[in-house]
Amino acid sequence: MVGSYILSVSRREKQREGAEENEQSSLKTLKRRSLHSFPYCCSIPQTLDSSNISFSKKKESFSDRMAISITAALSVLLALSSIQLNDLTEACTCMPNHPQDAFCNSDIVIRAKVVGKKLLKDGPFGTMRYTIKQLKMYRGFNKIHHVQYVYTEAAESLCGVRLQVNKFQYLITGRVYDGKVYTGVCNFIVPWEKLTLSQRKGLNHRYQHGCNCKIKPCYYLPCFVTAKNECLWTDMLSDQGYMGHQAKHYVCIRQKEGYCSWYRGAAPPDKTRINATDP
């Protein structure tokens, strides 16, 4: 009996010693992992108790929350960037412009042929520089004597215009800044062969005489002139759109009585048109 009791006590002592060794080994493992996880951040105590283990768990929880927050913030920024990019692609919107207004509101109006182009790394999207051969200047003699280059935005979303090299003669309108000619989609740019005879006559002398008049667009009826220097532009009401009968064949000129009215010249009026589109 005594021998059995001594053996039982000895076995329990060995089991307790083994449990203590396992516990010490586990604590050493936790200490080693903690030192590996925070090599530059924190000073890990040499002995780990329950409070140290709790601190480590809190740190890991905080890191997880920070990672989630950063991921969410990046997602929001990516979404905003996508929205801004969509806005950018839809940024170029132009109002209808009668050729006479385009002539009178431009610094430069020329007839030219594009003979070359080069993309300049100017700004975030670049600038396209067209080399042209100027054939005739209609407006801008006081701004620049001869045009060799025409500049436009390289991105179509920023109203950059695309011109064909060695293919067409163009009518080009634009602005002059620091001795350079700039143009874009909202300017009046059209292949010369597509201009009507009345438009070509307008460029030569008629449009210039009408620059003291105002062309008032009419998008829906009723619409009226409100000043004696106004001409009512109603092409938008027709199936031809803003480049309709008035834009192709008429100029708004001040008459002797002081009123501005549509003028077509020697051509007889078209009786098949209603008065709104055939002044």
Backbone as CSV, one residue per row, in Angstrom:
resi,resn,N_x,N_y,N_z,CA_x,CA_y,CA_z,C_x,C_y,C_z
1,MET,0.832,-1.208,0.000,0.000,0.000,0.000,0.860,1.248,0.000
2,VAL,1.845,1.258,0.894,2.724,2.438,0.992,3.473,2.644,-0.315
3,GLY,3.943,1.503,-0.901,4.665,1.626,-2.167,3.794,2.173,-3.271
4,SER,2.562,1.759,-3.341,1.634,2.253,-4.380,1.368,3.729,-4.200
5,TYR,1.251,4.138,-2.921,0.975,5.558,-2.663,2.155,6.407,-3.106
6,ILE,3.390,5.925,-2.813,4.589,6.686,-3.198,4.671,6.783,-4.717
7,LEU,4.367,5.689,-5.429,4.394,5.741,-6.898,3.374,6.722,-7.450
8,SER,2.210,6.763,-6.823,1.168,7.690,-7.278,1.592,9.131,-7.098
9,VAL,2.202,9.404,-5.921,2.670,10.781,-5.668,3.762,11.155,-6.646
10,SER,4.668,10.235,-6.937,5.765,10.501,-7.863,5.243,10.804,-9.260
11,ARG,4.221,10.041,-9.697,3.651,10.279,-11.024,3.006,11.667,-11.113
12,ARG,2.302,12.050,-10.028,1.652,13.386,-10.038,2.694,14.504,-10.074
13,GLU,3.826,14.279,-9.338,4.879,15.284,-9.365,5.455,15.435,-10.788
14,LYS,5.669,14.280,-11.450,6.203,14.339,-12.809,5.237,15.020,-13.769
15,GLN,3.934,14.739,-13.608,2.945,15.373,-14.472,2.920,16.890,-14.263
16,ARG,3.035,17.311,-12.978,3.025,18.745,-12.692,4.256,19.421,-13.267
17,GLU,5.410,18.751,-13.134,6.635,19.307,-13.707,6.531,19.419,-15.232
18,GLY,5.896,18.360,-15.851,5.727,18.411,-17.305,4.806,19.548,-17.740
19,ALA,3.738,19.774,-16.963,2.823,20.880,-17.278,3.515,22.219,-17.150
20,GLU,4.366,22.354,-16.097,5.092,23.615,-15.927,6.051,23.847,-17.094
21,GLU,6.727,22.750,-17.505,7.637,22.905,-18.649,6.891,23.306,-19.913
22,ASN,5.709,22.704,-20.150,4.903,23.075,-21.323,4.471,24.528,-21.267
23,GLU,4.093,24.958,-20.059,3.661,26.358,-19.904,4.808,27.315,-20.189
24,GLN,6.012,26.966,-19.624,7.170,27.812,-19.883,7.498,27.852,-21.378
25,SER,7.373,26.690,-22.030,7.652,26.639,-23.470,6.656,27.483,-24.256
26,SER,5.366,27.436,-23.838,4.350,28.248,-24.515,4.616,29.723,-24.335
27,LEU,5.012,30.116,-23.111,5.311,31.532,-22.861,6.504,31.996,-23.690
28,LYS,7.528,31.125,-23.809,8.685,31.493,-24.635,8.285,31.666,-26.098
29,THR,7.387,30.761,-26.560,6.920,30.866,-27.954,6.159,32.166,-28.193
30,LEU,5.252,32.516,-27.252,4.509,33.785,-27.372,5.449,34.975,-27.348
31,LYS,6.447,34.926,-26.487,7.414,36.019,-26.409,8.156,36.182,-27.726
32,ARG,8.624,35.032,-28.273,9.357,35.076,-29.547,8.497,35.621,-30.678
33,ARG,7.215,35.183,-30.762,6.304,35.690,-31.805,6.018,37.169,-31.636
34,SER,5.899,37.595,-30.387,5.629,39.011,-30.133,6.803,39.865,-30.551
35,LEU,7.999,39.395,-30.233,9.185,40.145,-30.652,9.299,40.202,-32.168
36,HIS,8.878,39.105,-32.847,8.921,39.094,-34.311,7.857,40.007,-34.920
37,SER,6.706,40.107,-34.275,5.608,40.916,-34.805,5.842,42.395,-34.608
38,PHE,6.529,42.817,-33.586,6.740,44.246,-33.297,8.231,44.525,-33.140
39,PRO,9.026,44.361,-34.206,10.473,44.519,-34.063,10.892,45.963,-33.881
40,TYR,10.111,46.928,-34.423,10.510,48.322,-34.369,9.534,49.186,-33.587
41,CYS,8.430,48.600,-33.227,7.362,49.410,-32.652,7.466,49.533,-31.151
42,CYS,7.549,48.420,-30.492,7.366,48.442,-29.054,8.488,47.695,-28.346
43,SER,8.628,47.966,-27.067,9.551,47.233,-26.219,8.758,46.166,-25.484
44,ILE,8.961,44.877,-25.860,8.209,43.780,-25.286,8.865,43.330,-23.994
45,PRO,8.154,43.268,-22.893,8.746,42.831,-21.618,9.311,41.437,-21.757
46,GLN,10.323,41.141,-20.889,10.972,39.843,-20.935,10.087,38.749,-20.391
47,THR,9.192,39.069,-19.490,8.259,38.087,-18.944,6.867,38.465,-19.368
48,LEU,6.133,37.551,-19.944,4.795,37.778,-20.445,3.792,37.250,-19.445
49,ASP,2.886,38.131,-19.028,1.789,37.707,-18.188,0.492,37.915,-18.945
50,SER,-0.646,37.747,-18.294,-1.941,37.874,-18.955,-2.181,39.271,-19.481
51,SER,-1.679,40.317,-18.791,-1.874,41.698,-19.261,-1.095,41.949,-20.539
52,ASN,0.147,41.361,-20.659,0.937,41.523,-21.888,0.251,40.871,-23.069
53,ILE,-0.304,39.671,-22.849,-1.013,38.981,-23.916,-2.232,39.777,-24.342
54,SER,-2.966,40.374,-23.384,-4.126,41.218,-23.692,-3.712,42.433,-24.492
55,PHE,-2.544,43.059,-24.132,-2.029,44.218,-24.867,-1.729,43.843,-26.310
56,SER,-1.121,42.656,-26.506,-0.804,42.205,-27.861,-2.065,42.037,-28.681
57,LYS,-3.112,41.459,-28.079,-4.366,41.277,-28.800,-4.984,42.615,-29.166
58,LYS,-4.900,43.599,-28.245,-5.439,44.918,-28.551,-4.694,45.553,-29.723
59,LYS,-3.352,45.360,-29.730,-2.567,45.904,-30.833,-2.979,45.304,-32.167
60,GLU,-3.146,43.967,-32.170,-3.554,43.305,-33.391,-4.929,43.784,-33.831
61,SER,-5.855,43.985,-32.896,-7.187,44.479,-33.221,-7.132,45.877,-33.802
62,PHE,-6.276,46.737,-33.227,-6.127,48.109,-33.732,-5.557,48.098,-35.147
63,SER,-4.551,47.213,-35.374,-3.958,47.117,-36.717,-4.988,46.674,-37.738
64,ASP,-5.844,45.722,-37.353,-6.886,45.264,-38.271,-7.838,46.394,-38.619
65,ARG,-8.233,47.156,-37.590,-9.151,48.278,-37.849,-8.511,49.318,-38.750
66,MET,-7.210,49.586,-38.525,-6.509,50.557,-39.368,-6.450,50.072,-40.813
67,ALA,-6.177,48.773,-41.003,-6.116,48.225,-42.370,-7.459,48.348,-43.066
68,ILE,-8.548,48.063,-42.326,-9.889,48.187,-42.904,-10.193,49.633,-43.261
69,SER,-9.796,50.583,-42.378,-10.052,52.008,-42.624,-9.301,52.496,-43.849
70,ILE,-8.031,52.074,-43.968,-7.230,52.495,-45.120,-7.808,51.938,-46.414
71,THR,-8.241,50.675,-46.373,-8.852,50.064,-47.555,-10.118,50.801,-47.972
72,ALA,-10.945,51.161,-46.980,-12.174,51.900,-47.281,-11.868,53.266,-47.862
73,ALA,-10.844,53.950,-47.299,-10.482,55.281,-47.800,-9.996,55.211,-49.240
74,LEU,-9.163,54.183,-49.538,-8.679,54.027,-50.915,-9.817,53.747,-51.878
75,SER,-10.796,52.977,-51.421,-11.953,52.686,-52.276,-12.728,53.950,-52.594
76,VAL,-12.892,54.822,-51.588,-13.606,56.085,-51.802,-12.848,56.971,-52.769
77,LEU,-11.510,57.063,-52.595,-10.709,57.888,-53.499,-10.772,57.366,-54.925
78,LEU,-10.747,56.037,-55.064,-10.838,55.446,-56.404,-12.167,55.755,-57.060
79,ALA,-13.239,55.713,-56.264,-14.565,56.034,-56.797,-14.651,57.494,-57.211
80,LEU,-14.086,58.395,-56.374,-14.102,59.826,-56.708,-13.287,60.093,-57.967
81,SER,-12.144,59.405,-58.090,-11.321,59.586,-59.290,-12.077,59.146,-60.527
82,SER,-12.820,58.044,-60.407,-13.620,57.565,-61.539,-14.691,58.569,-61.920
83,ILE,-15.330,59.174,-60.898,-16.355,60.185,-61.176,-15.748,61.391,-61.861
84,GLN,-14.574,61.840,-61.368,-13.916,62.993,-61.976,-13.500,62.688,-63.399
85,LEU,-13.041,61.453,-63.664,-12.658,61.086,-65.026,-13.862,61.082,-65.951
86,ASN,-15.011,60.601,-65.440,-16.233,60.637,-66.252,-16.651,62.060,-66.530
87,ASP,-16.517,62.943,-65.491,-16.849,64.351,-65.710,-15.936,64.953,-66.759
88,LEU,-14.647,64.536,-66.711,-13.684,65.082,-67.656,-14.026,64.704,-69.083
89,THR,-14.437,63.454,-69.272,-14.743,63.012,-70.627,-15.989,63.683,-71.174
90,GLU,-16.817,64.249,-70.304,-18.033,64.904,-70.745,-17.949,66.412,-70.552
91,ALA,-16.699,66.931,-70.414,-16.541,68.320,-70.035,-16.764,69.283,-71.201
92,CYS,-16.578,68.836,-72.454,-16.637,69.739,-73.594,-18.061,69.837,-74.127
93,THR,-18.684,70.977,-73.896,-20.034,71.246,-74.390,-20.025,72.613,-75.059
94,CYS,-20.525,72.685,-76.281,-20.500,73.934,-77.050,-21.917,74.409,-77.336
95,MET,-22.114,75.709,-77.257,-23.386,76.311,-77.639,-23.417,76.521,-79.146
96,PRO,-24.596,76.437,-79.768,-24.703,76.713,-81.212,-24.199,78.115,-81.539
97,ASN,-23.523,78.226,-82.643,-22.901,79.484,-83.018,-23.119,79.743,-84.503
98,HIS,-23.780,80.853,-84.825,-23.954,81.241,-86.224,-22.587,81.613,-86.802
99,PRO,-22.315,81.273,-88.068,-21.013,81.594,-88.658,-20.640,83.066,-88.532
100,GLN,-21.626,83.954,-88.603,-21.329,85.378,-88.457,-20.826,85.687,-87.048
101,ASP,-21.464,85.111,-86.033,-20.989,85.301,-84.663,-19.603,84.700,-84.485
102,ALA,-19.384,83.526,-85.087,-18.069,82.892,-84.989,-16.995,83.791,-85.601
103,PHE,-17.337,84.440,-86.703,-16.409,85.365,-87.353,-16.148,86.583,-86.461
104,CYS,-17.209,87.199,-85.990,-17.071,88.458,-85.247,-16.436,88.265,-83.876
105,ASN,-16.620,87.094,-83.266,-16.098,86.851,-81.917,-14.720,86.203,-81.905
106,SER,-14.123,86.025,-83.065,-12.803,85.386,-83.145,-11.711,86.430,-83.341
107,ASP,-10.528,86.121,-82.815,-9.371,86.987,-83.042,-8.797,86.761,-84.436
108,ILE,-8.926,85.534,-84.897,-8.291,85.170,-86.159,-9.254,84.324,-86.973
109,VAL,-9.338,84.590,-88.286,-10.124,83.784,-89.218,-9.278,83.609,-90.469
110,ILE,-8.943,82.352,-90.786,-8.059,82.100,-91.920,-8.564,80.898,-92.722
111,ARG,-8.107,80.854,-93.942,-8.265,79.667,-94.786,-6.881,79.042,-94.902
112,ALA,-6.761,77.743,-94.579,-5.439,77.136,-94.521,-5.518,75.644,-94.787
113,LYS,-4.359,75.075,-95.094,-4.224,73.634,-95.261,-3.244,73.119,-94.218
114,VAL,-3.609,72.027,-93.562,-2.740,71.429,-92.544,-1.702,70.549,-93.235
115,VAL,-0.431,70.810,-92.945,0.651,70.066,-93.604,1.475,69.244,-92.614
116,GLY,1.176,69.343,-91.330,1.921,68.563,-90.353,1.330,68.735,-88.961
117,LYS,1.718,67.865,-88.048,1.259,67.962,-86.666,2.305,67.365,-85.735
118,LYS,2.290,67.831,-84.475,3.237,67.351,-83.474,2.594,67.455,-82.100
119,LEU,2.718,66.393,-81.319,2.196,66.396,-79.955,3.253,66.967,-79.022
120,LEU,2.911,68.065,-78.364,3.816,68.705,-77.419,3.469,68.272,-76.002
121,LYS,4.480,67.951,-75.207,4.263,67.555,-73.808,4.098,68.806,-72.960
122,ASP,2.946,69.415,-73.113,2.632,70.667,-72.428,1.379,70.461,-71.591
123,GLY,1.515,70.459,-70.264,0.371,70.233,-69.398,0.124,68.751,-69.196
124,PRO,-0.892,68.405,-68.412,-1.142,66.992,-68.075,-1.567,66.134,-69.255
125,PHE,-2.220,66.734,-70.268,-2.719,65.955,-71.399,-1.998,66.282,-72.706
126,GLY,-1.140,67.273,-72.696,-0.402,67.637,-73.890,-1.167,68.601,-74.784
127,THR,-0.449,69.175,-75.732,-1.012,70.113,-76.705,-0.639,69.649,-78.107
128,MET,-1.601,69.675,-79.002,-1.343,69.307,-80.398,-1.032,70.575,-81.191
129,ARG,0.091,70.570,-81.847,0.479,71.710,-82.686,0.389,71.301,-84.148
130,TYR,-0.478,72.010,-84.881,-0.630,71.770,-86.313,0.192,72.792,-87.093
131,THR,0.951,72.293,-88.023,1.661,73.176,-88.955,0.759,73.398,-90.161
132,ILE,0.543,74.659,-90.503,-0.402,74.965,-91.575,0.261,75.809,-92.666
133,LYS,-0.368,75.742,-93.813,-0.019,76.634,-94.915,-1.179,77.610,-95.092
134,GLN,-0.955,78.849,-94.661,-2.018,79.852,-94.719,-2.260,80.287,-96.162
135,LEU,-3.525,80.240,-96.578,-3.890,80.631,-97.929,-4.501,82.024,-97.973
136,LYS,-5.286,82.381,-96.957,-5.890,83.703,-96.913,-6.305,84.022,-95.486
137,MET,-6.171,85.291,-95.113,-6.619,85.742,-93.805,-7.823,86.673,-93.997
138,TYR,-8.885,86.415,-93.212,-10.109,87.221,-93.285,-10.264,88.144,-92.077
139,ARG,-9.680,87.764,-90.976,-9.778,88.571,-89.760,-8.550,88.300,-88.892
140,GLY,-8.057,89.333,-88.243,-6.922,89.191,-87.341,-5.658,89.858,-87.811
141,PHE,-5.774,90.770,-88.785,-4.590,91.451,-89.313,-3.857,92.239,-88.234
142,ASN,-4.612,92.753,-87.246,-4.000,93.529,-86.173,-3.443,92.648,-85.057
143,LYS,-3.693,91.334,-85.117,-3.220,90.417,-84.079,-1.926,89.708,-84.473
144,ILE,-1.894,89.249,-85.715,-0.744,88.477,-86.189,-0.698,88.589,-87.715
145,HIS,0.500,88.686,-88.259,0.624,88.914,-89.696,0.505,87.621,-90.505
146,HIS,1.072,86.564,-89.984,1.038,85.293,-90.722,0.985,84.152,-89.710
147,VAL,0.142,83.180,-89.984,-0.029,82.042,-89.075,0.715,80.835,-89.635
148,GLN,1.617,80.281,-88.826,2.345,79.079,-89.215,1.904,77.857,-88.420
149,TYR,1.536,78.097,-87.153,1.111,77.004,-86.277,-0.245,77.326,-85.653
150,VAL,-1.033,76.282,-85.468,-2.306,76.385,-84.751,-2.273,75.349,-83.633
151,TYR,-2.622,75.785,-82.418,-2.540,74.922,-81.243,-3.941,74.551,-80.752
152,THR,-4.062,73.323,-80.261,-5.318,72.860,-79.682,-5.022,71.836,-78.602
153,GLU,-5.967,71.593,-77.719,-5.777,70.588,-76.678,-5.658,69.199,-77.314
154,ALA,-4.748,68.391,-76.784,-4.580,67.044,-77.322,-5.757,66.142,-76.961
155,ALA,-6.405,66.414,-75.835,-7.533,65.594,-75.384,-8.836,66.136,-75.955
156,GLU,-9.608,65.269,-76.585,-10.898,65.684,-77.126,-11.862,66.075,-76.010
157,SER,-11.691,65.480,-74.813,-12.554,65.826,-73.683,-12.337,67.257,-73.228
158,LEU,-11.207,67.859,-73.591,-10.935,69.268,-73.274,-11.158,70.149,-74.498
159,CYS,-11.980,69.685,-75.409,-12.378,70.427,-76.612,-11.265,70.522,-77.651
160,GLY,-10.336,69.593,-77.615,-9.338,69.570,-78.672,-9.953,69.137,-79.992
161,VAL,-9.489,69.740,-81.099,-10.050,69.455,-82.415,-9.070,68.606,-83.211
162,ARG,-9.602,67.713,-84.028,-8.771,66.849,-84.870,-8.838,67.321,-86.312
163,LEU,-7.698,67.620,-86.902,-7.612,68.071,-88.282,-6.814,67.061,-89.107
164,GLN,-7.231,66.881,-90.357,-6.579,65.939,-91.249,-5.378,66.602,-91.919
165,VAL,-4.276,65.890,-91.969,-3.050,66.421,-92.562,-3.036,66.141,-94.062
166,ASN,-2.746,67.191,-94.827,-2.628,67.093,-96.295,-3.873,66.494,-96.949
167,LYS,-5.025,66.864,-96.449,-6.261,66.331,-97.009,-7.241,67.424,-97.392
168,PHE,-7.494,68.373,-96.471,-8.485,69.418,-96.733,-7.869,70.802,-96.576
169,GLN,-8.524,71.745,-97.243,-8.359,73.148,-96.867,-9.462,73.467,-95.852
170,TYR,-9.082,74.132,-94.773,-10.026,74.427,-93.711,-10.255,75.918,-93.553
171,LEU,-11.483,76.251,-93.141,-11.720,77.556,-92.551,-11.501,77.372,-91.056
172,ILE,-10.591,78.160,-90.493,-10.221,78.018,-89.081,-10.426,79.350,-88.378
173,THR,-11.179,79.309,-87.279,-11.321,80.482,-86.419,-10.687,80.153,-85.073
174,GLY,-10.217,81.177,-84.381,-9.577,80.921,-83.094,-9.231,82.190,-82.358
175,ARG,-8.511,82.010,-81.250,-8.073,83.114,-80.403,-6.550,83.218,-80.456
176,VAL,-6.041,84.398,-80.140,-4.598,84.627,-80.138,-4.155,84.954,-78.714
177,TYR,-3.201,84.153,-78.200,-2.606,84.385,-76.884,-1.098,84.356,-77.025
178,ASP,-0.454,85.425,-76.596,1.012,85.511,-76.637,1.561,85.194,-78.022
179,GLY,0.879,85.687,-79.038,1.346,85.497,-80.405,1.072,84.135,-80.993
180,LYS,0.338,83.270,-80.280,0.011,81.933,-80.774,-1.485,81.818,-81.017
181,VAL,-1.858,81.052,-82.047,-3.259,80.852,-82.402,-3.756,79.551,-81.773
182,TYR,-4.823,79.660,-80.997,-5.440,78.497,-80.351,-6.863,78.316,-80.874
183,THR,-7.233,77.054,-81.072,-8.578,76.762,-81.551,-9.085,75.499,-80.873
184,GLY,-10.352,75.162,-81.129,-10.939,73.981,-80.499,-12.264,73.632,-81.138
185,VAL,-12.916,72.629,-80.576,-14.176,72.136,-81.126,-15.239,73.219,-81.143
186,CYS,-15.239,74.094,-80.147,-16.279,75.126,-80.055,-16.046,76.284,-81.016
187,ASN,-14.896,76.327,-81.640,-14.674,77.320,-82.689,-15.278,76.829,-84.000
188,PHE,-15.469,77.754,-84.944,-16.040,77.403,-86.237,-14.911,76.914,-87.140
189,ILE,-14.836,75.599,-87.311,-13.811,74.967,-88.145,-14.519,74.007,-89.086
190,VAL,-14.352,74.203,-90.383,-15.065,73.389,-91.354,-14.218,73.277,-92.619
191,PRO,-14.224,72.133,-93.280,-13.541,72.047,-94.581,-14.089,73.092,-95.545
192,TRP,-13.217,73.733,-96.263,-13.603,74.838,-97.131,-14.658,74.435,-98.150
193,GLU,-14.567,73.227,-98.674,-15.487,72.779,-99.711,-16.928,72.642,-99.199
194,LYS,-17.108,72.583,-97.883,-18.451,72.448,-97.327,-19.136,73.793,-97.064
195,LEU,-18.420,74.878,-97.251,-19.018,76.204,-97.078,-19.895,76.545,-98.279
196,THR,-21.022,77.201,-98.021,-21.884,77.655,-99.114,-21.306,78.910,-99.735
197,LEU,-21.827,79.267,-100.909,-21.389,80.492,-101.576,-21.683,81.712,-100.715
198,SER,-22.829,81.734,-100.046,-23.181,82.861,-99.174,-22.216,82.965,-97.995
199,GLN,-21.805,81.845,-97.453,-20.858,81.874,-96.342,-19.497,82.386,-96.793
200,ARG,-19.086,82.023,-97.977,-17.808,82.515,-98.487,-17.855,84.021,-98.747
201,LYS,-18.996,84.488,-99.240,-19.156,85.936,-99.416,-19.182,86.643,-98.069
202,GLY,-19.809,85.972,-97.091,-19.833,86.551,-95.754,-18.435,86.722,-95.185
203,LEU,-17.592,85.751,-95.403,-16.223,85.837,-94.908,-15.456,86.977,-95.571
204,ASN,-15.738,87.211,-96.851,-15.004,88.237,-97.581,-15.361,89.650,-97.142
205,HIS,-16.648,89.902,-96.844,-16.991,91.280,-96.455,-18.293,91.389,-95.668
206,ARG,-19.277,90.536,-95.881,-20.591,90.745,-95.288,-20.598,90.553,-93.776
207,TYR,-19.936,89.506,-93.275,-19.940,89.263,-91.827,-19.350,90.451,-91.067
208,GLN,-18.316,91.040,-91.645,-17.671,92.175,-90.991,-18.650,93.333,-90.797
209,HIS,-19.538,93.547,-91.761,-20.506,94.641,-91.666,-21.586,94.360,-90.618
210,GLY,-21.726,93.108,-90.217,-22.772,92.773,-89.257,-22.279,92.559,-87.835
211,CYS,-21.029,92.877,-87.560,-20.488,92.626,-86.222,-21.094,93.534,-85.143
212,ASN,-21.752,94.610,-85.544,-22.420,95.462,-84.550,-23.863,95.014,-84.304
213,CYS,-24.289,93.946,-84.943,-25.607,93.361,-84.697,-25.462,92.131,-83.800
214,LYS,-26.580,91.720,-83.238,-26.596,90.566,-82.340,-27.562,89.513,-82.870
215,ILE,-27.073,88.291,-83.002,-27.906,87.178,-83.463,-28.442,86.445,-82.231
216,LYS,-29.770,86.427,-82.112,-30.405,85.847,-80.926,-30.966,84.468,-81.253
217,PRO,-30.440,83.396,-80.629,-30.940,82.044,-80.921,-32.341,81.832,-80.355
218,CYS,-33.145,81.071,-81.086,-34.491,80.693,-80.643,-34.564,79.173,-80.615
219,TYR,-34.737,78.624,-79.415,-34.751,77.176,-79.249,-36.166,76.606,-79.201
220,TYR,-37.136,77.412,-78.837,-38.536,76.968,-78.815,-39.433,78.203,-78.890
221,LEU,-40.591,78.001,-79.449,-41.545,79.100,-79.616,-42.405,79.267,-78.358
222,PRO,-42.869,80.526,-78.100,-42.585,81.753,-78.851,-41.244,82.364,-78.436
223,CYS,-40.638,83.099,-79.355,-39.429,83.863,-79.054,-39.478,85.156,-79.865
224,PHE,-38.910,86.212,-79.301,-39.037,87.547,-79.894,-37.699,88.279,-79.802
225,VAL,-37.530,89.254,-80.689,-36.396,90.169,-80.555,-36.760,91.195,-79.494
226,THR,-35.798,91.603,-78.718,-36.042,92.565,-77.637,-35.260,93.857,-77.812
227,ALA,-34.491,93.957,-78.901,-33.736,95.176,-79.182,-33.617,95.328,-80.690
228,LYS,-33.437,96.551,-81.131,-33.427,96.803,-82.568,-32.175,96.288,-83.262
229,ASN,-31.152,95.918,-82.496,-29.930,95.397,-83.117,-29.907,93.867,-83.152
230,GLU,-31.074,93.224,-82.925,-31.133,91.763,-82.869,-31.771,91.172,-84.118
231,CYS,-31.241,90.006,-84.504,-31.863,89.177,-85.535,-32.195,87.833,-84.888
232,LEU,-33.409,87.339,-85.153,-33.863,86.106,-84.522,-33.379,84.895,-85.335
233,TRP,-32.606,84.054,-84.695,-32.042,82.884,-85.350,-32.883,81.661,-84.980
234,THR,-33.587,81.095,-85.963,-34.563,80.036,-85.698,-34.210,78.700,-86.353
235,ASP,-32.977,78.535,-86.788,-32.581,77.270,-87.410,-32.804,76.075,-86.482
236,MET,-32.694,76.283,-85.185,-32.843,75.180,-84.229,-34.255,74.605,-84.219
237,LEU,-35.218,75.370,-84.742,-36.595,74.880,-84.812,-36.842,74.001,-86.028
238,SER,-35.913,73.996,-86.957,-36.080,73.209,-88.185,-35.426,71.845,-88.029
239,ASP,-35.695,70.976,-88.993,-35.111,69.641,-88.941,-33.636,69.644,-89.325
240,GLN,-33.106,70.792,-89.797,-31.701,70.875,-90.173,-30.788,71.185,-88.994
241,GLY,-31.355,71.611,-87.884,-30.540,71.952,-86.730,-29.921,73.333,-86.858
242,TYR,-28.933,73.603,-86.007,-28.370,74.964,-85.945,-27.644,75.358,-87.228
243,MET,-27.146,74.402,-88.005,-26.523,74.742,-89.284,-27.570,74.619,-90.389
244,GLY,-28.622,75.428,-90.270,-29.733,75.383,-91.205,-29.679,76.503,-92.221
245,HIS,-30.862,76.912,-92.677,-30.965,77.853,-93.796,-30.361,79.216,-93.458
246,GLN,-30.651,79.719,-92.281,-30.121,81.047,-91.936,-28.607,81.018,-91.784
247,ALA,-28.089,79.964,-91.178,-26.644,79.867,-90.994,-25.915,79.714,-92.325
248,LYS,-26.534,79.045,-93.270,-25.877,78.775,-94.557,-25.992,79.922,-95.547
249,HIS,-27.070,80.737,-95.445,-27.348,81.693,-96.533,-27.554,83.138,-96.097
250,TYR,-27.592,83.446,-94.816,-27.962,84.795,-94.392,-26.925,85.426,-93.476
251,VAL,-26.932,86.745,-93.508,-26.107,87.548,-92.621,-26.993,88.610,-91.986
252,CYS,-26.761,88.911,-90.746,-27.526,89.926,-90.016,-26.798,91.265,-90.122
253,ILE,-27.409,92.227,-90.811,-26.764,93.511,-91.098,-27.664,94.652,-90.648
254,ARG,-27.041,95.730,-90.140,-27.800,96.923,-89.753,-28.257,97.672,-91.000
255,GLN,-29.535,97.988,-91.043,-30.123,98.712,-92.168,-30.076,100.228,-91.929
256,LYS,-30.504,100.994,-92.929,-30.438,102.452,-92.833,-31.279,102.984,-91.689
257,GLU,-32.372,102.312,-91.396,-33.256,102.775,-90.331,-32.687,102.532,-88.937
258,GLY,-31.561,101.833,-88.860,-30.948,101.564,-87.566,-31.268,100.187,-87.009
259,TYR,-32.146,99.466,-87.682,-32.507,98.121,-87.236,-31.641,97.083,-87.943
260,CYS,-31.365,96.006,-87.242,-30.643,94.893,-87.837,-31.647,93.876,-88.370
261,SER,-31.384,93.342,-89.545,-32.269,92.341,-90.140,-31.454,91.399,-91.005
262,TRP,-32.055,90.273,-91.337,-31.374,89.277,-92.154,-31.237,89.763,-93.595
263,TYR,-30.096,89.464,-94.181,-29.831,89.874,-95.561,-29.231,88.683,-96.310
264,ARG,-29.788,88.430,-97.491,-29.320,87.316,-98.302,-28.574,87.769,-99.550
265,GLY,-28.731,88.971,-99.953,-28.047,89.459,-101.137,-28.937,89.365,-102.361
266,ALA,-28.324,89.115,-103.518,-29.061,89.131,-104.776,-29.924,87.898,-104.963
267,ALA,-29.678,86.823,-104.231,-30.463,85.604,-104.420,-31.901,85.825,-103.991
268,PRO,-32.878,85.372,-104.753,-34.282,85.558,-104.378,-34.629,84.714,-103.159
269,PRO,-35.540,85.151,-102.319,-35.928,84.379,-101.140,-36.583,83.065,-101.523
270,ASP,-36.404,82.078,-100.698,-36.959,80.752,-100.937,-38.392,80.713,-100.419
271,LYS,-39.376,80.667,-101.320,-40.799,80.739,-100.942,-41.295,79.435,-100.318
272,THR,-40.494,78.384,-100.432,-40.939,77.121,-99.834,-40.670,77.072,-98.337
273,ARG,-39.955,78.073,-97.844,-39.642,78.112,-96.418,-40.621,79.036,-95.700
274,ILE,-40.886,78.737,-94.439,-41.732,79.632,-93.650,-40.911,80.851,-93.257
275,ASN,-41.605,81.886,-92.850,-40.936,83.144,-92.551,-39.907,83.031,-91.416
276,ALA,-40.165,82.093,-90.487,-39.259,81.964,-89.352,-37.864,81.548,-89.787
277,THR,-37.764,80.773,-90.842,-36.447,80.290,-91.274,-35.955,80.969,-92.539
278,ASP,-36.801,81.795,-93.151,-36.382,82.506,-94.354,-36.737,83.973,-94.183
279,PRO,-35.934,84.723,-93.464,-36.281,86.132,-93.143,-36.471,86.979,-94.409
